[in-house]
Structure formats: structure tokens, C-alpha cells
Amino acid sequence: MFKKPEATIGKGPVKKRQRQELSDEQKQEIKEAFDLFDTDKTGTIDYHELKVAMRALGFDVKKQEVLSLMKEFDREGTGQIEYMDFLEIMTHKISQRDPVEEILKAFKLFDEDNTGRISLRNLRRVARELGENLSDDELQAMIDEFDKDADGEINEQEFLNIMKQTSIY
């Protein structure tokens, strides 16, 4: 008797029934990325479009991984994959993300001077980049609320605690 092969996505076997549920917002983001990079509006994307779409969704993929995905999901050998394949790939990639690692990446966006801490100056810059008009007193109050070691700045552990409290984690 023949055994039906398991689907693989990138590395290791993935059972199709184990699809993790994405939020509606995540599904919308994936659909928007697919539509944006489906430049010829055929309902399919090629190797280059797949690579750019995955990067736009925050995944730094290498050429070999994208080629492997194309080989796996381009069942007709057209050099194209459809939206449902892209959704399956991205669902798997998102489910493999380490939340702590993602939070620490966000921390590094605040900590532009690489001190391991978010200072008032760092927070002021991020607020300005986001178009938030907050006074230094308001920004300092945000720091003070979560600054458990009372050094006037937010370290990585304090940042992780903030993210846990806001249920982003």
C-alpha cells in the first residue's frame, strides 16, 4: 500500500490539517500583499513576486527557500502559484514566528543607538515618526509607568513586560 506524502513548506513536514488560524487582520494583510505583487492581475504570482511579497510581510527569505516553495507549490509547472498556495505558505511562516524574537526586533527599532535601553530621546523620535504629538512629560510618564528598575529608561525585559500586558505577546 502506498502512503500519501505529507506536504512540506520550506523545512520539515507540515500536515495540511494543522493549519493555524490567522486573525482576519492577518488574512487581509496577506491578501493585500498578494494582490499588490500580482502585478499582471492574473490571480497568480511568480518567483520574484513571491519573494517580494514575503519580504513585504516581514520575512527575510533567501533565494533557495523561495525556489523550494515554488517547486513545491507550482504543481502545473507554470512558474506561478495561486493565492491559496500563498495563503498556506504565509500561514505556516506566521505560525513559526517566535513572539519573543518579534518583540525584541521591535525593541531594536526603538533602541536606535544600541544601548539596550529605550530613552526619552528614543521614544520622542518614534512618536514623531508615527505622527504622534506628545509632550516630553507625556513620554516620560509612559517610561515611568513601566520602568521597574527606576533608571529612567526601558530595558528589554521591561519592554517584554509591556507587550505581555497589552496582549500583543
Beta strands, then each sheet from edge to edge (+ up, - down):
strand 1: 7-8
strand 2: 13-14
strand 3: 44-46
strand 4: 80-82
strand 5: 117-118
strand 6: 154-155
sheet 1: 1+ 2-
sheet 2: 3+ 4-
sheet 3: 5+ 6-
end
